[in-house]
């Protein structure tokens, strides 16, 4: 018998990062750090070289300097996202340009890093952006598989996908005991409010998906900021709030537009005074208004790094003080009605255990 030596498993090729900056010293600094982290790096000193590399190589992530001669990073960003949507983008900016970087996040960038660079923060930012990209590619694979199975086992595939997303959400939350179980509790509370508001079966199903997935965008949030024990700076707060928009983008390929809108607007204020908010009152999807209150109620009644949990009574008093500003009066009244009953609905009771 002829002996065949066992074949070694092939090691996946390293992901390629494109560093775009007109300063050679900065490119080399980032390259040394990222290559030590195991990434393959390419360099470009401006728009033309960057687009040439993107056209010939598979680029997982591009790091763009916000300010460059000729076409700036802010001008290059939409070109990359339109032509190469699978390429993640991180903006490199001076501290004085953080507002510009935040605007870039709204235009499709995945994160930003500030000059002068803290190289550990650079490494974390690149890791988060690439992890988000891998998740998006996995979701797209699911979408393609679902399209092939439209007439075959559709409900089973949806059930399996929901289970996978539940596992992902639980894994993200399990990294921090303060948020463990948060999305499931929010889902239970939101469904109780939806039933009180007499939403249809279809509306409740949409609400269930949106509630379960509402925080999946926190995969793009710096854990050090998210778990900070004291008050966030304005820049840190804006960074944390990107999770709503990021999460909506992640799930968009596999849920309907109503669910996407609920996730995207779940931090909107009823009176329109939320961060970078353009909608108000009835312009905010009803499901998002329900999710806003369910999310806030669970946050108030759970321990957080910066404060202990409120009692249910204290949380209800806080909500009353924000009716008409942060919270929809009709949705708030539904919560008060649910909580006032001697025998609470099983979902809400279970959500607090």
Helices and strands as residue ranges (DSSP letters): E 16-20, H 24-36, E 40-44, H 47-56, E 61-65, H 73-83, E 88-94, G 95-97, H 98-106, E 111-115, H 119-148, H 154-174, H 182-196, H 201-213, G 216-220, H 223-226, H 234-251, G 252-254, H 257-264, G 281-283, H 286-300, H 312-321, H 329-340, H 346-351
